């Protein structure tokens, strides 16, 4: 891309620490679009590979739509959530924005702030039918589609350092009891079993969601969410999940200070790179992140599925994650709706899909050809999964999602009992899920 085209479109890459200083400057971008033919676009992609895919798509859009320009903002994960909430509250959202779908997006949809993409997709069935049908589930409300699956087919797996496992003659555990044995062996040799940076609370949530699924099966969560008779967030599966989390903490399962470490600045990955920790439960986007950050470490990296729990109702093939992490939507306040929809389609076209695949990320497309060994194995895992549960903090309504993250972090901090944490969730669910 030439210098002239680079200067034509300003790009904002923001981190959490820069949010307070930059928010006032960035929010008016949506307002500036009102007076021109600017399409504002916000996402939470900050690695070089991910930003390049979006920037290249914006270039293609501008070339195909003379007179338009794209104003990109790439914001770190947790700062993004705050920024987007403020923008919608001020009625100044960007034209194109990323979400995980689920509860937060449904809130914007219910308030009439998101464009229904169904009519646009109906006019271009060949484009729509490239996607795996289930990938639209997190962005479908009352049968209408409000976002396109974009960045990745992302599921949580346990990554591990093959060299550390080989040195200790360890095999990937398939049951919770085996995992606890691995923890004991690693801890005894001075290696932290798990790296986790839980300051933002969602990394710890992955343990809780998997344990609920393995103990109670998918029905435990769906019955609580849909308020079915006999179901609830204080039911035994949720309490037992909390107990097992605290067993893992008491066994020394995590590197010191884990509840205060920041994932967005790579705190957990640095523990892996240095060999101070052996495992990390994380979304499969970690492959692309490591490729961008420390590609040599990929040779040491492998993964295994979250283990089964003896006597549990869950299928050990079940996964948590999302087919399409993240989803791209168009705000109803955008003055250039059709152009914004075309930008979203360009950002999810075949060229964008190939760019993401080159960056070790898989869009949820039919017949996707994957050659990378790690991603190929993850893709096989996804293909065999009877159920893929969307992350709780995204599936739940925002207030309940925050309570979930707070109580889960408290469980890891041993500052609340499993029974009390589960009851707190149930108490808020009674008012939020009527």
Buried (B, 14 or more C-beta within 10 A) or exposed (E): EEEEBEEEBEBBBBBBEBBEEBBEEBBEBBEEBEEEEBBBBBBBBBBEBBBBBBBBBBBBBBEEBEEBBBBBBBBBBBBBBBBBBBBBEEEBBBBBBBBBBBBBBBBBBEEEBBBBBBEBBEEEEEBBEBBBEEBBBBBBBEEEBBBBBBBBBBBBBBBBBBEBBEEBEBEBBBBBEBBBEBBEBBBEEEBBBBBBBBBBBBBBBBBBBBBBBBBBBBBBBBBBBEEEEEBBBBBEBBBBBBBBBBEBBEEBBBBEEBBEBBBBBBBBBBBBBEBBBBBBBBBBBBBBBBBBBBEEBBEBBBBBBBBBBEEBBBBBEBBBBBBBBBBBBBBBBBBBBEBBBBBBBBBBBEBBBBBBBBBBBBBBBEEBEBEBEBBEBBBEBBEEBEBBBBBBBBBBBBBBBBBBBBBBBBBBBEEBBBEBBBBBBBEBBEEBBE
